[in-house]
Amino acid sequence: MDTGYSLAVSKRCLNWINEAFAALQELGMLPEFKGVGREELLNNWRKALFALRDGIVDFRRELQKN
C-alpha cells in the first residue's frame, strides 16, 4: 500500500466529514426540520460522523508511524 496515497485520500475523507458536519448544522437550523425525534436523529448522525472521523484519524496516525 502506498502510504502517501492513503494519507491523501484519508485527508479528503476528513474534509468530506467536515462538510457533512456543516450540513447537519444547517439542517438542524431549518424550521421544517425541527420536531419530535429530529434532534435525536441529528445527534445519531453526528455520533456516527465522530466515530468515522476518529477511525480515520487513528488510521492516519498508524500510517505516519510506519
mmJSON file of the N, C-alpha and C atoms, coordinates in Angstrom:
{"data_MODEL":{"atom_site":{
"group_PDB":["ATOM","ATOM","ATOM","ATOM","ATOM","ATOM","ATOM","ATOM","ATOM","ATOM","ATOM","ATOM","ATOM","ATOM","ATOM","ATOM","ATOM","ATOM","ATOM","ATOM","ATOM","ATOM","ATOM","ATOM","ATOM","ATOM","ATOM","ATOM","ATOM","ATOM","ATOM","ATOM","ATOM","ATOM","ATOM","ATOM","ATOM","ATOM","ATOM","ATOM","ATOM","ATOM","ATOM","ATOM","ATOM","ATOM","ATOM","ATOM","ATOM","ATOM","ATOM","ATOM","ATOM","ATOM","ATOM","ATOM","ATOM","ATOM","ATOM","ATOM","ATOM","ATOM","ATOM","ATOM","ATOM","ATOM","ATOM","ATOM","ATOM","ATOM","ATOM","ATOM","ATOM","ATOM","ATOM","ATOM","ATOM","ATOM","ATOM","ATOM","ATOM","ATOM","ATOM","ATOM","ATOM","ATOM","ATOM","ATOM","ATOM","ATOM","ATOM","ATOM","ATOM","ATOM","ATOM","ATOM","ATOM","ATOM","ATOM","ATOM","ATOM","ATOM","ATOM","ATOM","ATOM","ATOM","ATOM","ATOM","ATOM","ATOM","ATOM","ATOM","ATOM","ATOM","ATOM","ATOM","ATOM","ATOM","ATOM","ATOM","ATOM","ATOM","ATOM","ATOM","ATOM","ATOM","ATOM","ATOM","ATOM","ATOM","ATOM","ATOM","ATOM","ATOM","ATOM","ATOM","ATOM","ATOM","ATOM","ATOM","ATOM","ATOM","ATOM","ATOM","ATOM","ATOM","ATOM","ATOM","ATOM","ATOM","ATOM","ATOM","ATOM","ATOM","ATOM","ATOM","ATOM","ATOM","ATOM","ATOM","ATOM","ATOM","ATOM","ATOM","ATOM","ATOM","ATOM","ATOM","ATOM","ATOM","ATOM","ATOM","ATOM","ATOM","ATOM","ATOM","ATOM","ATOM","ATOM","ATOM","ATOM","ATOM","ATOM","ATOM","ATOM","ATOM","ATOM","ATOM","ATOM","ATOM","ATOM","ATOM","ATOM","ATOM","ATOM","ATOM","ATOM","ATOM"],
"id":[1,2,3,4,5,6,7,8,9,10,11,12,13,14,15,16,17,18,19,20,21,22,23,24,25,26,27,28,29,30,31,32,33,34,35,36,37,38,39,40,41,42,43,44,45,46,47,48,49,50,51,52,53,54,55,56,57,58,59,60,61,62,63,64,65,66,67,68,69,70,71,72,73,74,75,76,77,78,79,80,81,82,83,84,85,86,87,88,89,90,91,92,93,94,95,96,97,98,99,100,101,102,103,104,105,106,107,108,109,110,111,112,113,114,115,116,117,118,119,120,121,122,123,124,125,126,127,128,129,130,131,132,133,134,135,136,137,138,139,140,141,142,143,144,145,146,147,148,149,150,151,152,153,154,155,156,157,158,159,160,161,162,163,164,165,166,167,168,169,170,171,172,173,174,175,176,177,178,179,180,181,182,183,184,185,186,187,188,189,190,191,192,193,194,195,196,197,198],
"type_symbol":["N","C","C","N","C","C","N","C","C","N","C","C","N","C","C","N","C","C","N","C","C","N","C","C","N","C","C","N","C","C","N","C","C","N","C","C","N","C","C","N","C","C","N","C","C","N","C","C","N","C","C","N","C","C","N","C","C","N","C","C","N","C","C","N","C","C","N","C","C","N","C","C","N","C","C","N","C","C","N","C","C","N","C","C","N","C","C","N","C","C","N","C","C","N","C","C","N","C","C","N","C","C","N","C","C","N","C","C","N","C","C","N","C","C","N","C","C","N","C","C","N","C","C","N","C","C","N","C","C","N","C","C","N","C","C","N","C","C","N","C","C","N","C","C","N","C","C","N","C","C","N","C","C","N","C","C","N","C","C","N","C","C","N","C","C","N","C","C","N","C","C","N","C","C","N","C","C","N","C","C","N","C","C","N","C","C","N","C","C","N","C","C","N","C","C","N","C","C"],
"label_atom_id":["N","CA","C","N","CA","C","N","CA","C","N","CA","C","N","CA","C","N","CA","C","N","CA","C","N","CA","C","N","CA","C","N","CA","C","N","CA","C","N","CA","C","N","CA","C","N","CA","C","N","CA","C","N","CA","C","N","CA","C","N","CA","C","N","CA","C","N","CA","C","N","CA","C","N","CA","C","N","CA","C","N","CA","C","N","CA","C","N","CA","C","N","CA","C","N","CA","C","N","CA","C","N","CA","C","N","CA","C","N","CA","C","N","CA","C","N","CA","C","N","CA","C","N","CA","C","N","CA","C","N","CA","C","N","CA","C","N","CA","C","N","CA","C","N","CA","C","N","CA","C","N","CA","C","N","CA","C","N","CA","C","N","CA","C","N","CA","C","N","CA","C","N","CA","C","N","CA","C","N","CA","C","N","CA","C","N","CA","C","N","CA","C","N","CA","C","N","CA","C","N","CA","C","N","CA","C","N","CA","C","N","CA","C","N","CA","C","N","CA","C","N","CA","C","N","CA","C","N","CA","C"],
"label_alt_id":[null,null,null,null,null,null,null,null,null,null,null,null,null,null,null,null,null,null,null,null,null,null,null,null,null,null,null,null,null,null,null,null,null,null,null,null,null,null,null,null,null,null,null,null,null,null,null,null,null,null,null,null,null,null,null,null,null,null,null,null,null,null,null,null,null,null,null,null,null,null,null,null,null,null,null,null,null,null,null,null,null,null,null,null,null,null,null,null,null,null,null,null,null,null,null,null,null,null,null,null,null,null,null,null,null,null,null,null,null,null,null,null,null,null,null,null,null,null,null,null,null,null,null,null,null,null,null,null,null,null,null,null,null,null,null,null,null,null,null,null,null,null,null,null,null,null,null,null,null,null,null,null,null,null,null,null,null,null,null,null,null,null,null,null,null,null,null,null,null,null,null,null,null,null,null,null,null,null,null,null,null,null,null,null,null,null,null,null,null,null,null,null,null,null,null,null,null,null],
"label_comp_id":["MET","MET","MET","ASP","ASP","ASP","THR","THR","THR","GLY","GLY","GLY","TYR","TYR","TYR","SER","SER","SER","LEU","LEU","LEU","ALA","ALA","ALA","VAL","VAL","VAL","SER","SER","SER","LYS","LYS","LYS","ARG","ARG","ARG","CYS","CYS","CYS","LEU","LEU","LEU","ASN","ASN","ASN","TRP","TRP","TRP","ILE","ILE","ILE","ASN","ASN","ASN","GLU","GLU","GLU","ALA","ALA","ALA","PHE","PHE","PHE","ALA","ALA","ALA","ALA","ALA","ALA","LEU","LEU","LEU","GLN","GLN","GLN","GLU","GLU","GLU","LEU","LEU","LEU","GLY","GLY","GLY","MET","MET","MET","LEU","LEU","LEU","PRO","PRO","PRO","GLU","GLU","GLU","PHE","PHE","PHE","LYS","LYS","LYS","GLY","GLY","GLY","VAL","VAL","VAL","GLY","GLY","GLY","ARG","ARG","ARG","GLU","GLU","GLU","GLU","GLU","GLU","LEU","LEU","LEU","LEU","LEU","LEU","ASN","ASN","ASN","ASN","ASN","ASN","TRP","TRP","TRP","ARG","ARG","ARG","LYS","LYS","LYS","ALA","ALA","ALA","LEU","LEU","LEU","PHE","PHE","PHE","ALA","ALA","ALA","LEU","LEU","LEU","ARG","ARG","ARG","ASP","ASP","ASP","GLY","GLY","GLY","ILE","ILE","ILE","VAL","VAL","VAL","ASP","ASP","ASP","PHE","PHE","PHE","ARG","ARG","ARG","ARG","ARG","ARG","GLU","GLU","GLU","LEU","LEU","LEU","GLN","GLN","GLN","LYS","LYS","LYS","ASN","ASN","ASN"],
"label_asym_id":["A","A","A","A","A","A","A","A","A","A","A","A","A","A","A","A","A","A","A","A","A","A","A","A","A","A","A","A","A","A","A","A","A","A","A","A","A","A","A","A","A","A","A","A","A","A","A","A","A","A","A","A","A","A","A","A","A","A","A","A","A","A","A","A","A","A","A","A","A","A","A","A","A","A","A","A","A","A","A","A","A","A","A","A","A","A","A","A","A","A","A","A","A","A","A","A","A","A","A","A","A","A","A","A","A","A","A","A","A","A","A","A","A","A","A","A","A","A","A","A","A","A","A","A","A","A","A","A","A","A","A","A","A","A","A","A","A","A","A","A","A","A","A","A","A","A","A","A","A","A","A","A","A","A","A","A","A","A","A","A","A","A","A","A","A","A","A","A","A","A","A","A","A","A","A","A","A","A","A","A","A","A","A","A","A","A","A","A","A","A","A","A","A","A","A","A","A","A"],
"label_entity_id":["1","1","1","1","1","1","1","1","1","1","1","1","1","1","1","1","1","1","1","1","1","1","1","1","1","1","1","1","1","1","1","1","1","1","1","1","1","1","1","1","1","1","1","1","1","1","1","1","1","1","1","1","1","1","1","1","1","1","1","1","1","1","1","1","1","1","1","1","1","1","1","1","1","1","1","1","1","1","1","1","1","1","1","1","1","1","1","1","1","1","1","1","1","1","1","1","1","1","1","1","1","1","1","1","1","1","1","1","1","1","1","1","1","1","1","1","1","1","1","1","1","1","1","1","1","1","1","1","1","1","1","1","1","1","1","1","1","1","1","1","1","1","1","1","1","1","1","1","1","1","1","1","1","1","1","1","1","1","1","1","1","1","1","1","1","1","1","1","1","1","1","1","1","1","1","1","1","1","1","1","1","1","1","1","1","1","1","1","1","1","1","1","1","1","1","1","1","1"],
"label_seq_id":[1,1,1,2,2,2,3,3,3,4,4,4,5,5,5,6,6,6,7,7,7,8,8,8,9,9,9,10,10,10,11,11,11,12,12,12,13,13,13,14,14,14,15,15,15,16,16,16,17,17,17,18,18,18,19,19,19,20,20,20,21,21,21,22,22,22,23,23,23,24,24,24,25,25,25,26,26,26,27,27,27,28,28,28,29,29,29,30,30,30,31,31,31,32,32,32,33,33,33,34,34,34,35,35,35,36,36,36,37,37,37,38,38,38,39,39,39,40,40,40,41,41,41,42,42,42,43,43,43,44,44,44,45,45,45,46,46,46,47,47,47,48,48,48,49,49,49,50,50,50,51,51,51,52,52,52,53,53,53,54,54,54,55,55,55,56,56,56,57,57,57,58,58,58,59,59,59,60,60,60,61,61,61,62,62,62,63,63,63,64,64,64,65,65,65,66,66,66],
"pdbx_PDB_ins_code":[null,null,null,null,null,null,null,null,null,null,null,null,null,null,null,null,null,null,null,null,null,null,null,null,null,null,null,null,null,null,null,null,null,null,null,null,null,null,null,null,null,null,null,null,null,null,null,null,null,null,null,null,null,null,null,null,null,null,null,null,null,null,null,null,null,null,null,null,null,null,null,null,null,null,null,null,null,null,null,null,null,null,null,null,null,null,null,null,null,null,null,null,null,null,null,null,null,null,null,null,null,null,null,null,null,null,null,null,null,null,null,null,null,null,null,null,null,null,null,null,null,null,null,null,null,null,null,null,null,null,null,null,null,null,null,null,null,null,null,null,null,null,null,null,null,null,null,null,null,null,null,null,null,null,null,null,null,null,null,null,null,null,null,null,null,null,null,null,null,null,null,null,null,null,null,null,null,null,null,null,null,null,null,null,null,null,null,null,null,null,null,null,null,null,null,null,null,null],
"Cartn_x":[0.854,0.0,0.899,0.548,1.292,0.807,1.689,1.324,0.894,1.622,1.285,-0.097,-0.411,-1.734,-2.827,-2.615,-3.595,-3.802,-2.72,-2.849,-3.63,-3.373,-4.072,-5.568,-5.908,-7.318,-8.024,-7.359,-7.988,-8.167,-7.28,-7.457,-8.689,-8.891,-10.105,-11.346,-11.276,-12.409,-12.696,-11.648,-11.843,-12.506,-12.125,-12.767,-14.248,-14.582,-15.99,-16.772,-16.137,-16.798,-17.072,-16.113,-16.327,-17.479,-17.585,-18.708,-20.03,-20.011,-21.221,-21.632,-20.652,-20.958,-21.609,-21.07,-21.633,-23.06,-23.285,-24.626,-25.615,-25.173,-26.049,-26.397,-25.421,-25.665,-26.729,-26.591,-27.579,-28.949,-28.967,-30.219,-30.938,-30.185,-30.767,-31.366,-30.945,-31.457,-32.713,-33.052,-34.238,-35.507,-36.452,-37.691,-38.466,-38.446,-39.197,-38.546,-37.329,-36.666,-36.808,-37.302,-37.486,-38.729,-38.623,-39.777,-39.358,-40.342,-40.128,-39.246,-38.19,-37.303,-36.247,-36.418,-35.457,-34.107,-34.129,-32.87,-32.105,-32.842,-32.202,-31.582,-32.269,-31.747,-30.455,-30.467,-29.258,-28.112,-28.41,-27.37,-26.803,-27.653,-27.17,-26.253,-26.624,-25.769,-24.438,-24.484,-23.244,-22.339,-22.933,-22.15,-21.474,-22.212,-21.645,-20.503,-20.671,-19.595,-18.373,-18.597,-17.469,-16.718,-17.451,-16.809,-16.018,-16.591,-15.894,-14.641,-14.786,-13.63,-12.533,-12.913,-11.917,-11.185,-11.923,-11.3,-10.315,-10.669,-9.772,-8.533,-8.726,-7.58,-6.639,-7.189,-6.362,-5.608,-6.305,-5.686,-4.512,-4.721,-3.651,-2.456,-2.734,-1.638,-0.819,-1.515,-0.81,0.063,-0.463,0.305,1.555,1.401,2.511,3.593,3.222,4.218,5.189,4.651,5.449,6.25],
"Cartn_y":[-1.174,0.0,1.237,2.203,3.449,4.374,4.645,5.448,6.857,7.476,8.845,8.946,7.98,7.967,7.778,6.851,6.587,7.81,8.516,9.736,10.803,10.922,11.927,11.627,10.372,10.003,10.166,9.75,9.878,11.341,12.213,13.645,14.17,13.706,14.099,13.634,12.429,11.898,12.78,13.241,14.144,15.438,15.944,17.157,16.919,15.763,15.447,15.303,14.749,14.626,16.012,16.926,18.294,18.958,18.69,19.224,18.631,17.36,16.714,17.322,17.609,18.277,19.634,20.383,21.696,21.552,20.547,20.323,19.948,19.132,18.778,20.013,20.891,22.129,22.966,23.11,23.874,23.209,21.898,21.155,21.334,21.305,21.469,22.839,23.825,25.181,25.449,24.547,24.74,24.539,25.473,25.346,24.067,23.669,22.473,21.174,21.248,20.049,19.925,20.949,20.89,20.059,19.236,18.427,17.241,16.498,15.354,14.324,13.94,12.916,13.403,14.596,15.103,15.413,15.979,16.297,15.012,13.989,12.694,12.118,12.266,11.802,12.53,13.855,14.637,14.214,13.999,13.568,12.203,11.298,9.986,10.113,10.978,11.192,11.812,12.759,13.383,12.345,11.494,10.445,9.534,9.179,8.315,9.022,10.309,11.06,11.184,11.429,11.497,10.165,9.057,7.741,7.5,7.866,7.711,8.574,9.821,10.727,10.201,9.711,9.159,7.969,7.113,5.97,6.391,7.405,7.893,8.535,9.309,9.939,8.867,7.823,6.723,6.034,5.805,5.196,6.043,7.352,8.25,8.229,8.183,8.131,6.858,5.748,4.474,4.527,5.112,5.229,6.103,7.162,8.089,7.5,6.524,5.872,5.034,4.435,3.499,4.18],
"Cartn_z":[0.0,0.0,0.0,-0.811,-0.871,0.241,1.193,2.355,1.976,1.073,0.669,0.056,-0.787,-1.413,-0.362,0.564,1.62,2.502,2.809,3.605,2.851,1.546,0.741,0.657,0.402,0.289,1.633,2.698,4.014,4.41,3.958,4.232,3.501,2.271,1.546,2.295,2.841,3.613,4.822,5.483,6.627,6.188,5.024,4.503,4.245,3.692,3.423,4.723,5.727,7.028,7.604,7.47,7.945,7.194,5.898,5.124,5.612,5.96,6.479,7.817,8.675,9.948,9.698,8.753,8.43,7.896,7.066,6.515,7.621,8.572,9.695,10.526,10.687,11.433,10.728,9.423,8.654,8.699,8.565,8.598,9.93,11.012,12.331,12.569,11.79,11.959,11.124,10.219,9.388,10.212,10.104,10.88,10.544,9.283,8.904,9.383,9.885,10.397,11.902,12.537,13.989,14.295,15.299,15.66,16.504,16.902,17.771,17.068,17.748,17.221,16.252,15.758,14.765,15.393,16.597,17.277,17.59,17.986,18.263,16.995,15.881,14.603,14.246,14.395,14.119,15.034,16.297,17.238,16.87,16.414,15.978,14.77,13.835,12.666,13.078,14.003,14.491,15.162,15.997,16.673,15.654,14.612,13.571,12.847,12.575,11.913,12.819,14.11,15.042,15.075,15.11,15.138,13.857,12.727,11.453,11.418,11.856,11.872,12.787,13.967,14.89,14.274,13.564,12.906,11.839,11.079,10.031,10.648,11.705,12.381,12.933,13.536,14.048,12.911,11.794,10.621,10.121,10.06,9.584,10.543,11.847,12.826,12.658,12.443,12.244,10.984,9.929,8.687,8.884,9.647,9.839,10.746,11.577,12.433,11.601,10.548,9.754,8.699],
"occupancy":[1.0,1.0,1.0,1.0,1.0,1.0,1.0,1.0,1.0,1.0,1.0,1.0,1.0,1.0,1.0,1.0,1.0,1.0,1.0,1.0,1.0,1.0,1.0,1.0,1.0,1.0,1.0,1.0,1.0,1.0,1.0,1.0,1.0,1.0,1.0,1.0,1.0,1.0,1.0,1.0,1.0,1.0,1.0,1.0,1.0,1.0,1.0,1.0,1.0,1.0,1.0,1.0,1.0,1.0,1.0,1.0,1.0,1.0,1.0,1.0,1.0,1.0,1.0,1.0,1.0,1.0,1.0,1.0,1.0,1.0,1.0,1.0,1.0,1.0,1.0,1.0,1.0,1.0,1.0,1.0,1.0,1.0,1.0,1.0,1.0,1.0,1.0,1.0,1.0,1.0,1.0,1.0,1.0,1.0,1.0,1.0,1.0,1.0,1.0,1.0,1.0,1.0,1.0,1.0,1.0,1.0,1.0,1.0,1.0,1.0,1.0,1.0,1.0,1.0,1.0,1.0,1.0,1.0,1.0,1.0,1.0,1.0,1.0,1.0,1.0,1.0,1.0,1.0,1.0,1.0,1.0,1.0,1.0,1.0,1.0,1.0,1.0,1.0,1.0,1.0,1.0,1.0,1.0,1.0,1.0,1.0,1.0,1.0,1.0,1.0,1.0,1.0,1.0,1.0,1.0,1.0,1.0,1.0,1.0,1.0,1.0,1.0,1.0,1.0,1.0,1.0,1.0,1.0,1.0,1.0,1.0,1.0,1.0,1.0,1.0,1.0,1.0,1.0,1.0,1.0,1.0,1.0,1.0,1.0,1.0,1.0,1.0,1.0,1.0,1.0,1.0,1.0,1.0,1.0,1.0,1.0,1.0,1.0],
"B_iso_or_equiv":[0.0,0.0,0.0,0.0,0.0,0.0,0.0,0.0,0.0,0.0,0.0,0.0,0.0,0.0,0.0,0.0,0.0,0.0,0.0,0.0,0.0,0.0,0.0,0.0,0.0,0.0,0.0,0.0,0.0,0.0,0.0,0.0,0.0,0.0,0.0,0.0,0.0,0.0,0.0,0.0,0.0,0.0,0.0,0.0,0.0,0.0,0.0,0.0,0.0,0.0,0.0,0.0,0.0,0.0,0.0,0.0,0.0,0.0,0.0,0.0,0.0,0.0,0.0,0.0,0.0,0.0,0.0,0.0,0.0,0.0,0.0,0.0,0.0,0.0,0.0,0.0,0.0,0.0,0.0,0.0,0.0,0.0,0.0,0.0,0.0,0.0,0.0,0.0,0.0,0.0,0.0,0.0,0.0,0.0,0.0,0.0,0.0,0.0,0.0,0.0,0.0,0.0,0.0,0.0,0.0,0.0,0.0,0.0,0.0,0.0,0.0,0.0,0.0,0.0,0.0,0.0,0.0,0.0,0.0,0.0,0.0,0.0,0.0,0.0,0.0,0.0,0.0,0.0,0.0,0.0,0.0,0.0,0.0,0.0,0.0,0.0,0.0,0.0,0.0,0.0,0.0,0.0,0.0,0.0,0.0,0.0,0.0,0.0,0.0,0.0,0.0,0.0,0.0,0.0,0.0,0.0,0.0,0.0,0.0,0.0,0.0,0.0,0.0,0.0,0.0,0.0,0.0,0.0,0.0,0.0,0.0,0.0,0.0,0.0,0.0,0.0,0.0,0.0,0.0,0.0,0.0,0.0,0.0,0.0,0.0,0.0,0.0,0.0,0.0,0.0,0.0,0.0,0.0,0.0,0.0,0.0,0.0,0.0],
"pdbx_formal_charge":[null,null,null,null,null,null,null,null,null,null,null,null,null,null,null,null,null,null,null,null,null,null,null,null,null,null,null,null,null,null,null,null,null,null,null,null,null,null,null,null,null,null,null,null,null,null,null,null,null,null,null,null,null,null,null,null,null,null,null,null,null,null,null,null,null,null,null,null,null,null,null,null,null,null,null,null,null,null,null,null,null,null,null,null,null,null,null,null,null,null,null,null,null,null,null,null,null,null,null,null,null,null,null,null,null,null,null,null,null,null,null,null,null,null,null,null,null,null,null,null,null,null,null,null,null,null,null,null,null,null,null,null,null,null,null,null,null,null,null,null,null,null,null,null,null,null,null,null,null,null,null,null,null,null,null,null,null,null,null,null,null,null,null,null,null,null,null,null,null,null,null,null,null,null,null,null,null,null,null,null,null,null,null,null,null,null,null,null,null,null,null,null,null,null,null,null,null,null],
"auth_seq_id":[1,1,1,2,2,2,3,3,3,4,4,4,5,5,5,6,6,6,7,7,7,8,8,8,9,9,9,10,10,10,11,11,11,12,12,12,13,13,13,14,14,14,15,15,15,16,16,16,17,17,17,18,18,18,19,19,19,20,20,20,21,21,21,22,22,22,23,23,23,24,24,24,25,25,25,26,26,26,27,27,27,28,28,28,29,29,29,30,30,30,31,31,31,32,32,32,33,33,33,34,34,34,35,35,35,36,36,36,37,37,37,38,38,38,39,39,39,40,40,40,41,41,41,42,42,42,43,43,43,44,44,44,45,45,45,46,46,46,47,47,47,48,48,48,49,49,49,50,50,50,51,51,51,52,52,52,53,53,53,54,54,54,55,55,55,56,56,56,57,57,57,58,58,58,59,59,59,60,60,60,61,61,61,62,62,62,63,63,63,64,64,64,65,65,65,66,66,66],
"auth_comp_id":["MET","MET","MET","ASP","ASP","ASP","THR","THR","THR","GLY","GLY","GLY","TYR","TYR","TYR","SER","SER","SER","LEU","LEU","LEU","ALA","ALA","ALA","VAL","VAL","VAL","SER","SER","SER","LYS","LYS","LYS","ARG","ARG","ARG","CYS","CYS","CYS","LEU","LEU","LEU","ASN","ASN","ASN","TRP","TRP","TRP","ILE","ILE","ILE","ASN","ASN","ASN","GLU","GLU","GLU","ALA","ALA","ALA","PHE","PHE","PHE","ALA","ALA","ALA","ALA","ALA","ALA","LEU","LEU","LEU","GLN","GLN","GLN","GLU","GLU","GLU","LEU","LEU","LEU","GLY","GLY","GLY","MET","MET","MET","LEU","LEU","LEU","PRO","PRO","PRO","GLU","GLU","GLU","PHE","PHE","PHE","LYS","LYS","LYS","GLY","GLY","GLY","VAL","VAL","VAL","GLY","GLY","GLY","ARG","ARG","ARG","GLU","GLU","GLU","GLU","GLU","GLU","LEU","LEU","LEU","LEU","LEU","LEU","ASN","ASN","ASN","ASN","ASN","ASN","TRP","TRP","TRP","ARG","ARG","ARG","LYS","LYS","LYS","ALA","ALA","ALA","LEU","LEU","LEU","PHE","PHE","PHE","ALA","ALA","ALA","LEU","LEU","LEU","ARG","ARG","ARG","ASP","ASP","ASP","GLY","GLY","GLY","ILE","ILE","ILE","VAL","VAL","VAL","ASP","ASP","ASP","PHE","PHE","PHE","ARG","ARG","ARG","ARG","ARG","ARG","GLU","GLU","GLU","LEU","LEU","LEU","GLN","GLN","GLN","LYS","LYS","LYS","ASN","ASN","ASN"],
"auth_asym_id":["A","A","A","A","A","A","A","A","A","A","A","A","A","A","A","A","A","A","A","A","A","A","A","A","A","A","A","A","A","A","A","A","A","A","A","A","A","A","A","A","A","A","A","A","A","A","A","A","A","A","A","A","A","A","A","A","A","A","A","A","A","A","A","A","A","A","A","A","A","A","A","A","A","A","A","A","A","A","A","A","A","A","A","A","A","A","A","A","A","A","A","A","A","A","A","A","A","A","A","A","A","A","A","A","A","A","A","A","A","A","A","A","A","A","A","A","A","A","A","A","A","A","A","A","A","A","A","A","A","A","A","A","A","A","A","A","A","A","A","A","A","A","A","A","A","A","A","A","A","A","A","A","A","A","A","A","A","A","A","A","A","A","A","A","A","A","A","A","A","A","A","A","A","A","A","A","A","A","A","A","A","A","A","A","A","A","A","A","A","A","A","A","A","A","A","A","A","A"],
"auth_atom_id":["N","CA","C","N","CA","C","N","CA","C","N","CA","C","N","CA","C","N","CA","C","N","CA","C","N","CA","C","N","CA","C","N","CA","C","N","CA","C","N","CA","C","N","CA","C","N","CA","C","N","CA","C","N","CA","C","N","CA","C","N","CA","C","N","CA","C","N","CA","C","N","CA","C","N","CA","C","N","CA","C","N","CA","C","N","CA","C","N","CA","C","N","CA","C","N","CA","C","N","CA","C","N","CA","C","N","CA","C","N","CA","C","N","CA","C","N","CA","C","N","CA","C","N","CA","C","N","CA","C","N","CA","C","N","CA","C","N","CA","C","N","CA","C","N","CA","C","N","CA","C","N","CA","C","N","CA","C","N","CA","C","N","CA","C","N","CA","C","N","CA","C","N","CA","C","N","CA","C","N","CA","C","N","CA","C","N","CA","C","N","CA","C","N","CA","C","N","CA","C","N","CA","C","N","CA","C","N","CA","C","N","CA","C","N","CA","C","N","CA","C","N","CA","C","N","CA","C","N","CA","C"],
"pdbx_PDB_model_num":[1,1,1,1,1,1,1,1,1,1,1,1,1,1,1,1,1,1,1,1,1,1,1,1,1,1,1,1,1,1,1,1,1,1,1,1,1,1,1,1,1,1,1,1,1,1,1,1,1,1,1,1,1,1,1,1,1,1,1,1,1,1,1,1,1,1,1,1,1,1,1,1,1,1,1,1,1,1,1,1,1,1,1,1,1,1,1,1,1,1,1,1,1,1,1,1,1,1,1,1,1,1,1,1,1,1,1,1,1,1,1,1,1,1,1,1,1,1,1,1,1,1,1,1,1,1,1,1,1,1,1,1,1,1,1,1,1,1,1,1,1,1,1,1,1,1,1,1,1,1,1,1,1,1,1,1,1,1,1,1,1,1,1,1,1,1,1,1,1,1,1,1,1,1,1,1,1,1,1,1,1,1,1,1,1,1,1,1,1,1,1,1,1,1,1,1,1,1]
}}}
